[in-house]
Amino acid sequence: MSDSRPLFVSGAFAIIFDQQGQVLLCHRRDMDAWNLPGGGMEPGELPTECVIREVSEETGLEVDVERLVGVYNKPGRNELIFAFVCRITGGDLCLTAESDANCYYPPKELPPNTLLKHAERIWDALDGTNSRCSVARDRPGVSHPLGMNKPGGRGETCGL
């Protein structure tokens, strides 16, 4: 009998910088955490199509994909996650069913409850070493690459 489950769960996330170099994060409704806009791929969907759809669903923004930052996996888990730098082309930043706040943060001043794996992908986008089709592994036990020790959190300008 054939197993109909996919070999990998795949997803795509957007790294969106504003003109001041700040990165867009979404605060999740299902947990107290900030993350990059993105999520799981639907059957037959390309990673670039997924990230465009997910950004729209989570932020109300329309984006174009500029470049691949990296392809990530977690040891012991069958996940392939694509991270892309994206550019806003339209739409209006708004709250959605998936996010209760959307804010731009300086990369070195991310909220302390930013998901570590997402902060690492921001670092990779800034570093530029993963701009080709390379594979990077989420690194367990690594201290925060952006030195996030300044308190952040949800502020009034974040649409709460």
N, C-alpha and C positions, 0 to 999 in steps of 0.2 A: 504494500500500500504506500502511496506517495504522500509525503507531508506537504500540505499546501501553504505552510507558513513561509514567509520570505527568509532567505538566508541572513539578511541584514535588515535592521530598521534604519531607515535613512531620513535625514532631515537637513534643513538649510537655514542659516541665520545671516542677517544683514548687519554690517558694521557701517553706520551712517555718521559721517562727520559734518558738522556745520562749518560756516566760514571762519569761525574762531578756533577750529580744531577740536571742538567738544564732540563727544560721542553720544548718540541717542540710546537711551535705555528705557525699557518698559518695566513697570512694576506689576507683577502678576497678581491677579485676583485670587488665585487658589492657594497662595502662600506668600509670606513676607519676604520676597526676593526680587531683586532687579536683574534683568537679563536683556540680551540683544533680541530684537524682534525676529521671530522665526519659529519654525516648528517642523513637524513631520511631513514627509512627502506622501502624496496620494498615489495610488496605483497608476502607473503609466506617466507620471509627472517627472519632468526633468528637474534637477536641482535648481536651475535658474528660474524655472517657472514656479517652483515651490517658494523660493525666497520672495519673489514678487507678490505672490498671493498672500503669503503669511504677513508681510509688512503691511499690506493693505488691510487685512483682517485685524491686526493688532494696533495699528496706528492711524489708519485712514489715509496714509501717504501712498503715492505712486512712485515707484523707483525703477531705475535702470541698473543693471549689474555692470560694474566697471571692471572688476578683476576678482579672481579667486585668491583668497588668502591662504587657505589650506583645507585639507581633508583630515578629519580627526576621528579617532576611535578610542574606546575605553578598554583597557585590558580586561579580559574575561566577559566582555559584553559584545554582542553582535550589532554594533551601531556604526554607521558611517555618517559623519556630520560634515557638511560643507559650509564654509564661512566665506562670504563675499563682501567686498567693499561695494556699496551701492550709492547712487546719487539720486536725490529727490528730483522728480520731474513734474509732480503735480499733487493734488489732493490737499487736505487740511489735517494737521495733527489733531487727533481727537481721542477721547477715551472710548473703549470698546468693551465687548463682553469678556475679552481675555485680559485686558489691562486696565487698571484703575488709575494709572498715572504714567505719563511719558515725559521724560526730562533729558536735557543735554547736560553732560558733566565733562569737566576737564578730565582727561584720562588718568591723571595722577591724583584725582580727588573723587574717585568713584565711591558710592555709598558702601559702608562696610558689609551690607547684606547683598552685594553683587555676587552672583554665582561665579566661583573661581574659574571654572572652565571658560566662561564668557570673557572674563577679564584677560585671561591668557590669549584669547583670540584677538582681542583689541590690541594687546601688546604685539602679537604677530603681525597685525595689519600695519602698525606703526613702524615696526622693525623692517618690514619689507622682505625678509629673507624667505618667506613662504609664498611669494607672489607667483611662482610657477606651480604647476600641478604636482605638488609634493604632498607627502603624507606626514602628519605630525600626530603624536599620541598625546592624549590628555595625560598630564604628569601627576600622579598621586603624590601627596606629601610635599609639594613644592610650595615654598612661601609665596605670597602674592607678588607677581612680577611687577606690578605697578606701584608697589610700596604704599598701598592704601592704608594709611594710618590716620588720616584726617577724617573726622566724622562727617558723614553725608546724611542721606536719608531723604525722606519725602518732604519737600518744602512747599510753600504757598504757590510758587510759580509752576509747580508740577501738575496742576489740575486736580488736586485732591479736594 
